[in-house]
């Protein structure tokens, strides 16, 4: 009995001991109170107080630097194909590295010159486009405004260059905001003001930037418009569908020409219509084949005039692509048509021997570009080439629209490729000759002898200061009432 009581006592004692240990574990150790001395901070002298919030300043600077670095990263990696090509191609007037060296500071205002034309006012017009690219991609403003207060004339090929830049920039801007984690507006908003000149206003609001950006489009009773067409060859891999699209584009362009003629109470003959459709198709195919970016662009604009009882209209059309120039195609080591290249090299040797090449005035590039326009000359291999030369037939066909190839001081066609510009205004005409096989072919030498081995008129074959990163065909033709067969008014 005594043992049982003793055992019970021991158990209770162990329980108390263990309970006491657990209670001690739960108790947090007490912290000793620390005595903190109050230190009096001296007041910053007044003349230094403007610099006192350095931490906030550094934070803002770091934030701005981060945004700038992000902009550079996006520009390097996410520019759309056409804008990337023209801003990265060496020698291009739109090359970003070269534009950065100019250190433009537009402050968000791009003044459009009085004559906005890369053909007739190239220096000022190219600088304007450079400033635009700087303001959009390099500078750090919130807005970019095109100021037209001084502009009295906008040339269609320059308008299409402007709009290609703006359209690709807007695509780029939207993409950057979608992939930026903070969804920031890193790039500026585009706008325009002071479009006061009536002629400029009609072009801009019928086929220009507001139309192509989907902002505003107006109809004018004296304007026939052919809005900008952009064909991307990369999107359609099926050859049959691509050819179908080319046929559709050809028909639309031919219909546009016919509608312009109707405004002048005339119609084109079936023979000329068939010829026009053929050469339009060929020139569109050429634009696709020679485009590095696989894009081609076309736009048209016709303005009807009635002046002192004279009824006439001015027809404009532009087709362009970005990529290797005509000269670069033939000069490339992988050009498949070696026979044509050999002939071009022979011509170059002859011109060099006669000292006809002049640096900055008439160089080999200009000669080869001229030779490439002759019928039967192509950079494509002769085995795979089944068409005639589209360029010279295109020239011939459009001058036939006015039923005369004589100069009228207004009508002209320009081909710009690389640093070469060739102008057709009726002074020199297309001629025909029989080759060794007895076949007729068309040629144009821009000299009175009709011989390609004689030096051409450098007034019409020009070596340009500014390099165009592709090929552009620009047409401007004056149409009068007595040019083409009249429509019956019965």
C-alpha positions in Angstrom: 0.0 0.0 0.0 2.8 2.3 0.9 4.6 1.5 -2.4 1.5 2.5 -4.4 1.2 5.9 -2.7 4.9 6.5 -3.3 4.6 5.6 -7.0 1.6 7.9 -7.3 3.5 10.8 -5.7 6.4 10.3 -8.1 4.2 10.4 -11.1 2.5 13.6 -9.9 5.9 15.2 -9.2 7.0 14.4 -12.8 3.9 15.9 -14.2 4.4 19.2 -12.3 8.1 19.4 -13.3 7.2 18.9 -17.0 4.4 21.4 -16.9 6.7 23.9 -15.3 9.3 23.4 -18.1 6.7 24.0 -20.9 5.5 27.2 -19.2 9.0 28.5 -19.2 9.5 27.7 -22.9 6.3 29.7 -23.7 7.6 32.8 -21.9 9.4 35.2 -24.3 12.6 36.6 -23.0 12.4 40.2 -21.9 14.2 42.8 -23.9 16.4 45.3 -22.1 15.4 48.9 -22.6 17.8 50.8 -24.8 18.5 54.4 -24.1 18.5 56.4 -27.3 20.2 59.7 -27.4 18.4 62.5 -29.3 20.8 64.0 -31.8 20.0 67.5 -33.0 20.4 67.7 -36.9 21.7 71.0 -38.0 19.4 73.0 -40.4 20.5 73.0 -44.1 21.7 76.4 -45.2 19.1 78.1 -47.5 21.4 78.3 -50.5 21.7 74.5 -50.5 18.1 73.5 -49.9 17.2 73.2 -53.6 19.4 70.0 -53.7 18.2 68.4 -50.5 15.6 65.9 -52.0 18.3 63.9 -53.8 16.6 60.5 -53.2 13.5 61.5 -55.1 15.5 63.1 -57.9 17.6 59.9 -58.3 14.4 57.8 -58.3 12.8 60.0 -61.1 16.1 60.0 -63.1 16.3 56.2 -62.8 12.7 55.8 -63.9 13.3 58.0 -66.9 16.5 56.2 -67.8 14.6 52.9 -67.6 12.0 54.1 -70.0 14.6 55.4 -72.4 16.4 52.0 -72.3 13.1 50.3 -72.9 12.4 52.5 -75.9 15.8 51.6 -77.4 15.2 47.9 -76.8 11.8 48.0 -78.4 13.1 50.0 -81.4 15.9 47.5 -81.9 13.7 44.4 -81.7 10.1 45.2 -82.6 10.0 47.7 -85.6 7.7 46.6 -88.4 9.5 45.2 -91.5 9.4 48.2 -93.8 10.3 50.8 -91.1 13.1 48.5 -89.9 14.5 48.1 -93.5 14.7 51.8 -94.3 16.0 52.7 -90.8 18.7 50.1 -90.8 19.9 50.1 -94.5 23.3 51.6 -94.9 23.2 54.9 -96.9 19.4 55.3 -96.5 18.4 58.9 -95.6 16.2 57.3 -92.9 19.1 55.3 -91.2 18.6 55.7 -87.5 22.4 55.7 -86.6 22.9 58.6 -89.0 19.9 60.5 -87.8 21.1 60.2 -84.2 24.4 61.9 -85.2 22.4 64.9 -86.4 21.0 65.4 -82.8 17.7 66.9 -84.0 15.6 68.6 -81.3 12.2 69.1 -82.9 10.4 69.7 -79.5 7.5 67.8 -81.1 6.9 70.2 -84.0 7.7 69.0 -87.6 7.4 71.9 -90.0 6.4 70.7 -93.5 8.2 72.7 -96.2 6.4 74.8 -98.8 7.2 72.2 -101.5 7.1 68.8 -99.9 8.7 66.7 -102.6 11.6 64.3 -102.6 11.7 64.6 -106.4 11.7 68.4 -106.8 12.9 69.6 -103.3 14.9 66.5 -102.1 17.2 68.2 -99.5 14.6 69.9 -97.5 12.0 67.1 -97.9 14.4 64.4 -96.8 15.5 66.4 -93.8 11.8 66.8 -92.8 11.3 63.1 -92.9 14.5 62.6 -90.9 13.3 65.0 -88.2 10.0 63.1 -88.1 11.8 59.8 -87.5 13.9 61.4 -84.8 10.9 62.8 -83.1 9.1 59.5 -83.2 11.8 57.0 -82.3 14.7 59.0 -80.7 13.5 62.1 -78.9 11.4 61.9 -75.7 8.4 64.1 -76.4 4.8 63.1 -75.7 3.4 64.4 -79.0 4.6 64.9 -82.6 2.7 67.5 -84.6 3.0 68.0 -88.4 2.7 71.7 -89.0 1.5 72.5 -92.6 1.2 76.3 -92.2 3.9 76.9 -94.9 3.1 74.0 -97.2 1.7 74.9 -100.6 2.4 71.7 -102.5 2.6 68.0 -101.6 3.9 65.6 -104.1 2.3 62.1 -104.1 5.4 59.9 -103.8 6.5 62.0 -100.8 3.1 61.7 -99.3 3.3 57.9 -99.6 6.7 57.8 -97.9 5.4 59.9 -95.0 2.4 57.6 -94.6 4.4 54.3 -94.8 6.5 55.7 -91.9 3.4 56.8 -89.9 1.5 53.6 -90.5 4.4 51.4 -89.4 5.0 53.6 -86.4 1.4 53.3 -85.2 1.6 49.5 -85.5 4.9 49.6 -83.6 3.5 51.9 -80.9 0.5 49.6 -80.3 2.7 46.5 -80.1 5.1 48.2 -77.6 2.3 49.1 -75.3 0.8 45.6 -75.4 4.1 43.9 -74.5 5.3 46.5 -71.9 4.5 45.2 -68.4 3.5 48.6 -67.2 1.5 49.4 -70.3 3.2 52.7 -70.7 2.9 55.1 -73.6 6.6 55.2 -74.3 6.2 56.8 -77.8 4.5 60.0 -78.8 1.0 60.6 -80.1 0.9 61.9 -83.8 -1.2 64.9 -84.9 -1.3 67.6 -87.6 -2.5 71.2 -87.8 -2.6 74.4 -89.9 -3.6 72.5 -93.1 -4.7 75.7 -94.7 -3.9 75.4 -98.4 -6.9 74.0 -100.3 -4.9 71.9 -102.7 -2.9 70.3 -99.9 -6.0 69.8 -97.8 -7.7 67.8 -100.7 -4.8 65.5 -101.2 -4.3 64.8 -97.4 -8.0 64.2 -96.7 -8.6 62.1 -99.8 -5.6 59.8 -99.9 -3.2 61.1 -97.2 -2.3 60.4 -93.6 -5.7 60.8 -92.0 -7.2 58.3 -94.5 -4.4 55.7 -94.2 -4.4 55.9 -90.4 -8.2 55.5 -90.3 -8.8 58.9 -88.7 -10.8 60.9 -91.4 -11.6 60.6 -95.1 -13.4 63.2 -97.2 -14.8 63.1 -100.7 -14.3 66.0 -103.1 -16.3 66.5 -106.3 -13.2 67.3 -108.4 -11.0 64.4 -107.0 -10.8 60.8 -108.2 -8.8 58.8 -105.6 -7.0 55.5 -105.6 -6.3 55.0 -101.9 -3.0 53.4 -100.8 -2.8 49.7 -101.5 -0.3 47.7 -99.5 0.3 44.1 -100.7 2.3 41.8 -98.4 3.7 38.9 -100.4 4.7 37.0 -97.2 1.1 36.7 -96.0 0.1 34.6 -99.0 2.2 31.5 -99.7 -0.2 30.0 -102.3 1.1 31.0 -105.8 -2.4 30.9 -107.4 -3.9 33.2 -104.7 -1.0 35.6 -105.1 -1.6 35.7 -108.9 -5.3 36.2 -108.2 -4.5 39.2 -106.0 -2.3 40.6 -108.6 -5.1 40.3 -111.2 -7.5 42.1 -108.8 -5.0 44.9 -108.1 -4.4 45.3 -111.9 -8.1 45.5 -112.6 -8.6 48.1 -109.8 -5.8 50.3 -111.1 -7.0 50.0 -114.7 -10.6 50.9 -113.5 -9.1 53.9 -111.7 -7.5 55.1 -114.9 -10.7 54.6 -116.9 -12.7 56.6 -114.2 -10.2 59.5 -114.4 -10.7 59.6 -118.2 -14.4 59.5 -117.9 -14.2 62.8 -115.9 -12.6 64.2 -119.1 -15.5 62.9 -121.2 -13.2 60.3 -122.9 -12.6 56.6 -123.0 -9.6 54.5 -123.8 -9.7 52.3 -126.8 -9.9 48.5 -126.3 -6.4 48.0 -127.7 -4.9 50.6 -125.3 -6.9 49.2 -122.4 -5.5 45.7 -123.0 -2.0 47.1 -123.3 -2.5 49.2 -120.1 -3.7 46.1 -118.1 -0.7 44.1 -119.3 1.9 46.5 -118.3 0.3 47.4 -115.0 0.3 43.7 -114.2 4.0 43.4 -115.1 5.1 46.4 -113.2 3.2 45.2 -110.1 5.0 41.8 -110.4 8.3 43.6 -110.8 7.6 45.6 -107.6 7.0 42.3 -105.7 10.0 40.4 -107.1 12.4 43.2 -106.4 11.2 43.9 -102.9 13.4 42.7 -100.0 10.5 43.2 -97.6 8.1 41.5 -100.0 5.8 44.5 -99.9 4.6 46.7 -102.7 2.8 50.0 -102.4 0.6 51.8 -104.9 -1.5 55.0 -104.7 -3.3 57.3 -107.2 -4.7 60.8 -107.2 -6.5 62.7 -110.0 -7.6 66.3 -109.8 -10.0 67.8 -112.3 -9.6 71.4 -113.3 -11.6 74.0 -115.2 -9.6 77.2 -115.9 -10.8 79.9 -118.3 -13.0 77.5 -120.2 -10.2 74.9 -120.4 -11.2 71.5 -119.1 -8.2 69.4 -118.0 -7.0 67.1 -115.2 -3.8 66.0 -113.6 -3.3 62.3 -113.2 -0.8 61.0 -110.6 0.2 57.4 -109.8 3.0 56.0 -107.6 4.2 52.4 -107.3 7.2 51.6 -105.0 9.0 48.9 -103.0 11.8 48.8 -100.5 14.8 46.5 -101.2 17.8 46.1 -103.4 18.1 48.8 -106.0 18.1 48.0 -109.7 21.9 48.5 -109.8 22.4 46.3 -106.7 20.4 43.5 -108.2 22.7 43.3 -111.2 25.9 44.0 -109.3 25.2 41.2 -106.8 27.4 38.1 -107.1 24.3 35.9 -107.1 22.6 37.7 -110.1 21.5 34.7 -112.3 21.5 36.5 -115.6 25.3 36.5 -116.2 25.0 37.4 -119.9 23.4 40.8 -119.1 25.9 41.5 -116.4 28.8 40.8 -118.8 27.2 43.2 -121.3 26.9 45.9 -118.6 30.5 45.4 -117.6 31.6 45.9 -121.2 29.6 49.1 -121.3 31.3 50.3 -118.0 34.7 49.6 -119.5 33.9 51.6 -122.6 32.6 54.5 -120.6 35.6 54.4 -118.3 38.0 54.4 -121.3 36.2 57.5 -122.6 36.3 59.2 -119.2 32.5 59.7 -119.2 32.0 58.7 -115.6 32.0 61.7 -113.2 31.9 61.2 -109.5 28.6 62.6 -108.1 27.3 63.4 -111.5 27.2 60.3 -113.7 28.5 57.0 -112.4 28.3 53.3 -113.2 25.1 52.9 -111.2 23.2 55.4 -113.4 24.4 53.6 -116.6 23.4 50.2 -115.4 20.0 51.5 -114.2 19.4 53.0 -117.6 20.4 49.8 -119.4 18.1 47.7 -117.1 15.1 49.6 -118.5 15.7 48.3 -122.1 13.3 45.7 -123.3 14.5 42.1 -122.7 16.9 43.2 -119.9 16.2 41.5 -116.6 18.1 40.3 -113.5 16.0 37.1 -113.5 17.5 34.1 -115.4 16.5 33.9 -119.0 15.3 30.4 -118.6 12.7 31.4 -116.0 11.7 34.8 -117.4 8.7 34.6 -119.7 7.6 38.3 -119.7 8.8 41.4 -121.5 10.5 44.2 -119.7 7.7 45.9 -117.7 9.5 49.2 -117.0 9.8 50.5 -120.6 6.4 49.2 -121.6 4.9 50.9 -118.5 6.5 54.2 -119.6 5.3 53.7 -123.2 1.7 52.8 -122.1 1.2 55.7 -119.8 2.5 58.2 -122.3 0.1 56.7 -124.8 -2.8 57.6 -122.5 -2.3 61.3 -123.5 -1.9 60.2 -127.1 1.3 62.0 -127.4 4.9 61.7 -126.2 5.7 65.3 -126.8 6.8 67.4 -123.8 4.1 69.7 -122.3 6.1 71.0 -119.3 3.9 69.1 -116.9 3.7 65.4 -117.8 6.5 63.3 -116.7 7.5 59.9 -115.3 10.3 59.4 -112.8 12.1 56.2 -111.8 14.2 56.5 -108.7 16.3 53.6 -107.6 19.3 54.0 -105.2 21.2 57.1 -106.2 19.8 57.2 -109.7 16.8 59.2 -111.1 15.6 58.8 -114.7 13.0 61.3 -115.9 10.8 60.9 -119.0 9.0 64.0 -120.2 8.8 63.5 -123.9 12.1 65.1 -124.9 13.5 61.6 -125.7 11.2 59.0 -127.1 11.0 55.2 -127.0 12.3 53.7 -130.2 12.1 50.3 -131.8 14.9 48.2 -133.3 15.3 44.7 -134.8 17.7 42.4 -132.9 19.9 39.6 -134.4 17.0 37.1 -134.2 14.8 39.4 -136.3 12.6 40.3 -133.3 11.5 43.9 -132.6 12.4 45.4 -129.2 11.9 48.8 -127.6 14.7 50.9 -126.2 15.4 54.3 -124.8 18.9 55.8 -124.7 18.3 59.5 -123.8 20.6 60.7 -126.5 20.0 61.8 -130.1 22.0 58.9 -131.6 19.8 56.2 -130.2 22.9 54.2 -129.2 23.3 53.0 -125.6 27.1 53.2 -126.1 26.9 57.0 -126.5 26.7 59.0 -123.3 23.1 59.9 -122.3 21.8 63.4 -121.4 22.7 63.8 -117.7 19.8 66.3 -117.3 17.6 63.2 -117.5 19.8 60.6 -116.0 20.8 62.1 -112.6 23.0 60.8 -109.9 21.4 61.7 -106.6 22.9 62.9 -103.3 20.2 61.0 -101.4 20.0 57.2 -101.7 16.5 55.7 -102.0 16.4 52.2 -100.4 14.4 50.6 -103.2 12.7 51.5 -106.4 9.9 54.1 -107.0 7.9 54.9 -110.1 6.1 58.2 -110.1 3.7 59.3 -112.9 2.2 62.7 -113.4 0.3 63.2 -116.7 -1.7 66.2 -118.0 -5.0 65.0 -119.6 -6.8 67.4 -122.0 -10.2 67.0 -123.7 -8.6 66.2 -127.1 -6.2 63.5 -126.1 -8.3 60.3 -126.3 -11.4 59.2 -128.2 -14.5 61.1 -127.0 -17.4 59.3 -125.4 -20.7 59.7 -127.2 -23.0 62.0 -125.3 -26.2 60.5 -126.9 
